[in-house]
């Protein structure tokens, strides 16, 4: 008796997931920029052109009492780019997030931030797992004691 035909094996799909966070303070310490790193952990290349949503939530101490602030930025990954399986790429920076510590905390002021990244927010890329497209990081940020400016060519 012949066996029934086997269904075709599912095709390999990309799987985009945020894997890390980078923070870059401005030279004067008044603000900073945030970017996430995105990895394709799937079995096929991921096409570009998808959107990445970055959010920052914090309490602004620019007034009394402090107010909750949400900053949202939608970045578009270049349409001409392809993320190969195993490759990690930067999301691009959400820029100029204010660093406003509580002025009453004079010893080593910190601000509590909650950052969120959602990759492929508009569901444009067919993926093997859509449940891992987000990442959230909560952290207390302190102004770095030393801010190292970018190194450029030495002028003679």
C-alpha positions as CSV (number, residue, x, y, z in Angstrom):
1,X,0.0,0.0,0.0
2,X,1.5,3.4,-1.0
3,X,2.2,6.0,1.6
4,X,0.3,9.3,1.4
5,X,2.4,12.1,0.0
6,X,4.3,14.1,2.6
7,X,3.4,17.8,3.0
8,X,6.2,20.1,1.8
9,X,8.7,21.1,4.4
10,X,8.1,24.6,5.6
11,X,10.4,27.1,4.0
12,X,13.0,28.8,6.2
13,X,12.0,32.2,7.3
14,X,13.9,35.1,8.8
15,X,13.3,35.9,12.5
16,X,14.2,39.4,13.6
17,X,14.7,40.1,17.3
18,X,16.3,43.0,19.3
19,X,19.3,41.8,21.3
20,X,20.9,44.8,22.9
21,X,20.9,48.5,23.7
22,X,23.5,51.2,23.2
23,X,23.5,54.6,24.9
24,X,25.6,57.5,23.7
25,X,25.7,60.6,26.0
26,X,26.2,64.0,24.4
27,X,29.4,65.9,25.2
28,X,27.7,68.3,27.6
29,X,25.7,65.6,29.4
30,X,22.3,67.3,28.8
31,X,21.0,64.5,26.5
32,X,21.8,61.2,25.0
33,X,20.9,58.9,22.1
34,X,19.7,55.3,22.1
35,X,19.9,52.6,19.6
36,X,19.1,48.9,19.6
37,X,20.9,46.0,18.0
38,X,18.7,43.7,15.9
39,X,19.7,40.1,15.0
40,X,18.2,37.8,12.3
41,X,18.1,34.5,14.2
42,X,16.1,32.9,11.5
43,X,17.1,30.6,8.6
44,X,16.6,33.0,5.7
45,X,17.6,36.6,4.8
46,X,15.3,39.4,6.0
47,X,14.5,42.1,3.5
48,X,14.8,45.7,4.5
49,X,12.1,48.4,4.4
50,X,10.5,47.4,7.7
51,X,9.9,49.8,10.6
52,X,11.4,49.8,14.1
53,X,9.6,51.6,16.9
54,X,11.8,52.9,19.7
55,X,10.3,54.5,22.9
56,X,11.8,56.1,26.0
57,X,9.7,56.7,29.1
58,X,11.1,58.8,32.0
59,X,10.1,61.3,34.7
60,X,11.1,64.8,33.7
61,X,12.5,66.9,36.7
62,X,12.4,70.1,34.6
63,X,9.4,71.1,36.7
64,X,8.0,70.3,40.1
65,X,6.3,67.9,40.5
66,X,8.1,65.7,38.0
67,X,6.0,64.6,35.0
68,X,6.0,61.3,33.1
69,X,7.3,61.8,29.5
70,X,7.1,59.3,26.6
71,X,9.2,59.8,23.5
72,X,8.4,57.7,20.4
73,X,10.4,57.4,17.2
74,X,9.7,55.2,14.2
75,X,12.8,54.4,12.2
76,X,12.7,52.7,8.8
77,X,15.4,50.1,8.1
78,X,16.8,50.8,4.6
79,X,14.8,49.0,1.9
80,X,18.0,48.2,-0.1
81,X,19.5,46.4,2.9
82,X,19.2,42.6,3.6
83,X,19.9,41.1,7.0
84,X,21.5,37.7,6.5
85,X,20.9,34.9,9.1
86,X,23.1,35.4,12.1
87,X,23.8,39.1,11.2
88,X,23.3,41.8,13.8
89,X,22.6,45.4,12.7
90,X,22.0,48.7,14.5
91,X,18.4,50.1,14.5
92,X,19.5,53.7,14.1
93,X,19.5,56.2,16.9
94,X,16.6,57.8,18.7
95,X,18.3,61.2,19.4
96,X,18.3,63.9,21.9
97,X,16.6,62.3,24.9
98,X,16.9,64.8,27.7
99,X,18.9,63.8,30.8
100,X,17.2,65.7,33.6
101,X,18.2,64.4,37.0
102,X,16.4,65.4,40.2
103,X,18.1,68.6,41.4
104,X,17.5,67.6,45.0
105,X,19.7,64.6,44.6
106,X,23.1,66.3,44.6
107,X,25.4,63.3,45.5
108,X,25.1,61.2,42.3
109,X,21.8,62.0,40.5
110,X,20.1,59.4,38.4
111,X,17.0,59.2,36.2
112,X,15.0,56.0,35.8
113,X,14.3,55.2,32.1
114,X,12.3,52.5,30.4
115,X,13.3,51.8,26.8
116,X,11.3,49.7,24.4
117,X,12.1,48.4,20.9
118,X,9.7,46.7,18.6
119,X,11.2,45.4,15.3
120,X,8.9,45.1,12.3
121,X,6.2,47.1,14.0
122,X,4.0,47.1,10.9
123,X,4.4,43.3,10.4
124,X,5.9,43.7,7.0
125,X,8.4,40.8,7.2
126,X,7.2,37.2,7.2
127,X,9.0,35.6,10.1
128,X,9.2,32.3,11.9
129,X,8.4,33.8,15.3
130,X,6.6,37.2,15.7
131,X,6.6,36.8,19.5
132,X,10.2,37.8,20.0
133,X,10.1,41.2,18.1
134,X,10.1,43.3,21.2
135,X,12.6,44.1,24.0
136,X,12.2,46.3,27.1
137,X,15.0,47.7,29.3
138,X,14.6,49.5,32.6
139,X,17.6,51.3,34.0
140,X,18.7,54.1,36.2
141,X,21.1,56.3,34.2
142,X,23.8,58.4,35.8
143,X,25.7,61.1,34.0
144,X,29.0,59.5,33.2
145,X,31.9,60.9,35.3
146,X,33.9,61.2,32.1
147,X,32.4,61.7,28.6
148,X,35.0,60.8,26.0
149,X,34.4,62.8,22.8
150,X,34.9,61.1,19.5
151,X,38.5,61.0,18.3
152,X,39.1,62.7,15.0
153,X,42.1,63.6,12.9
154,X,44.9,65.5,14.7
155,X,45.3,69.0,13.4
156,X,48.9,70.1,13.0
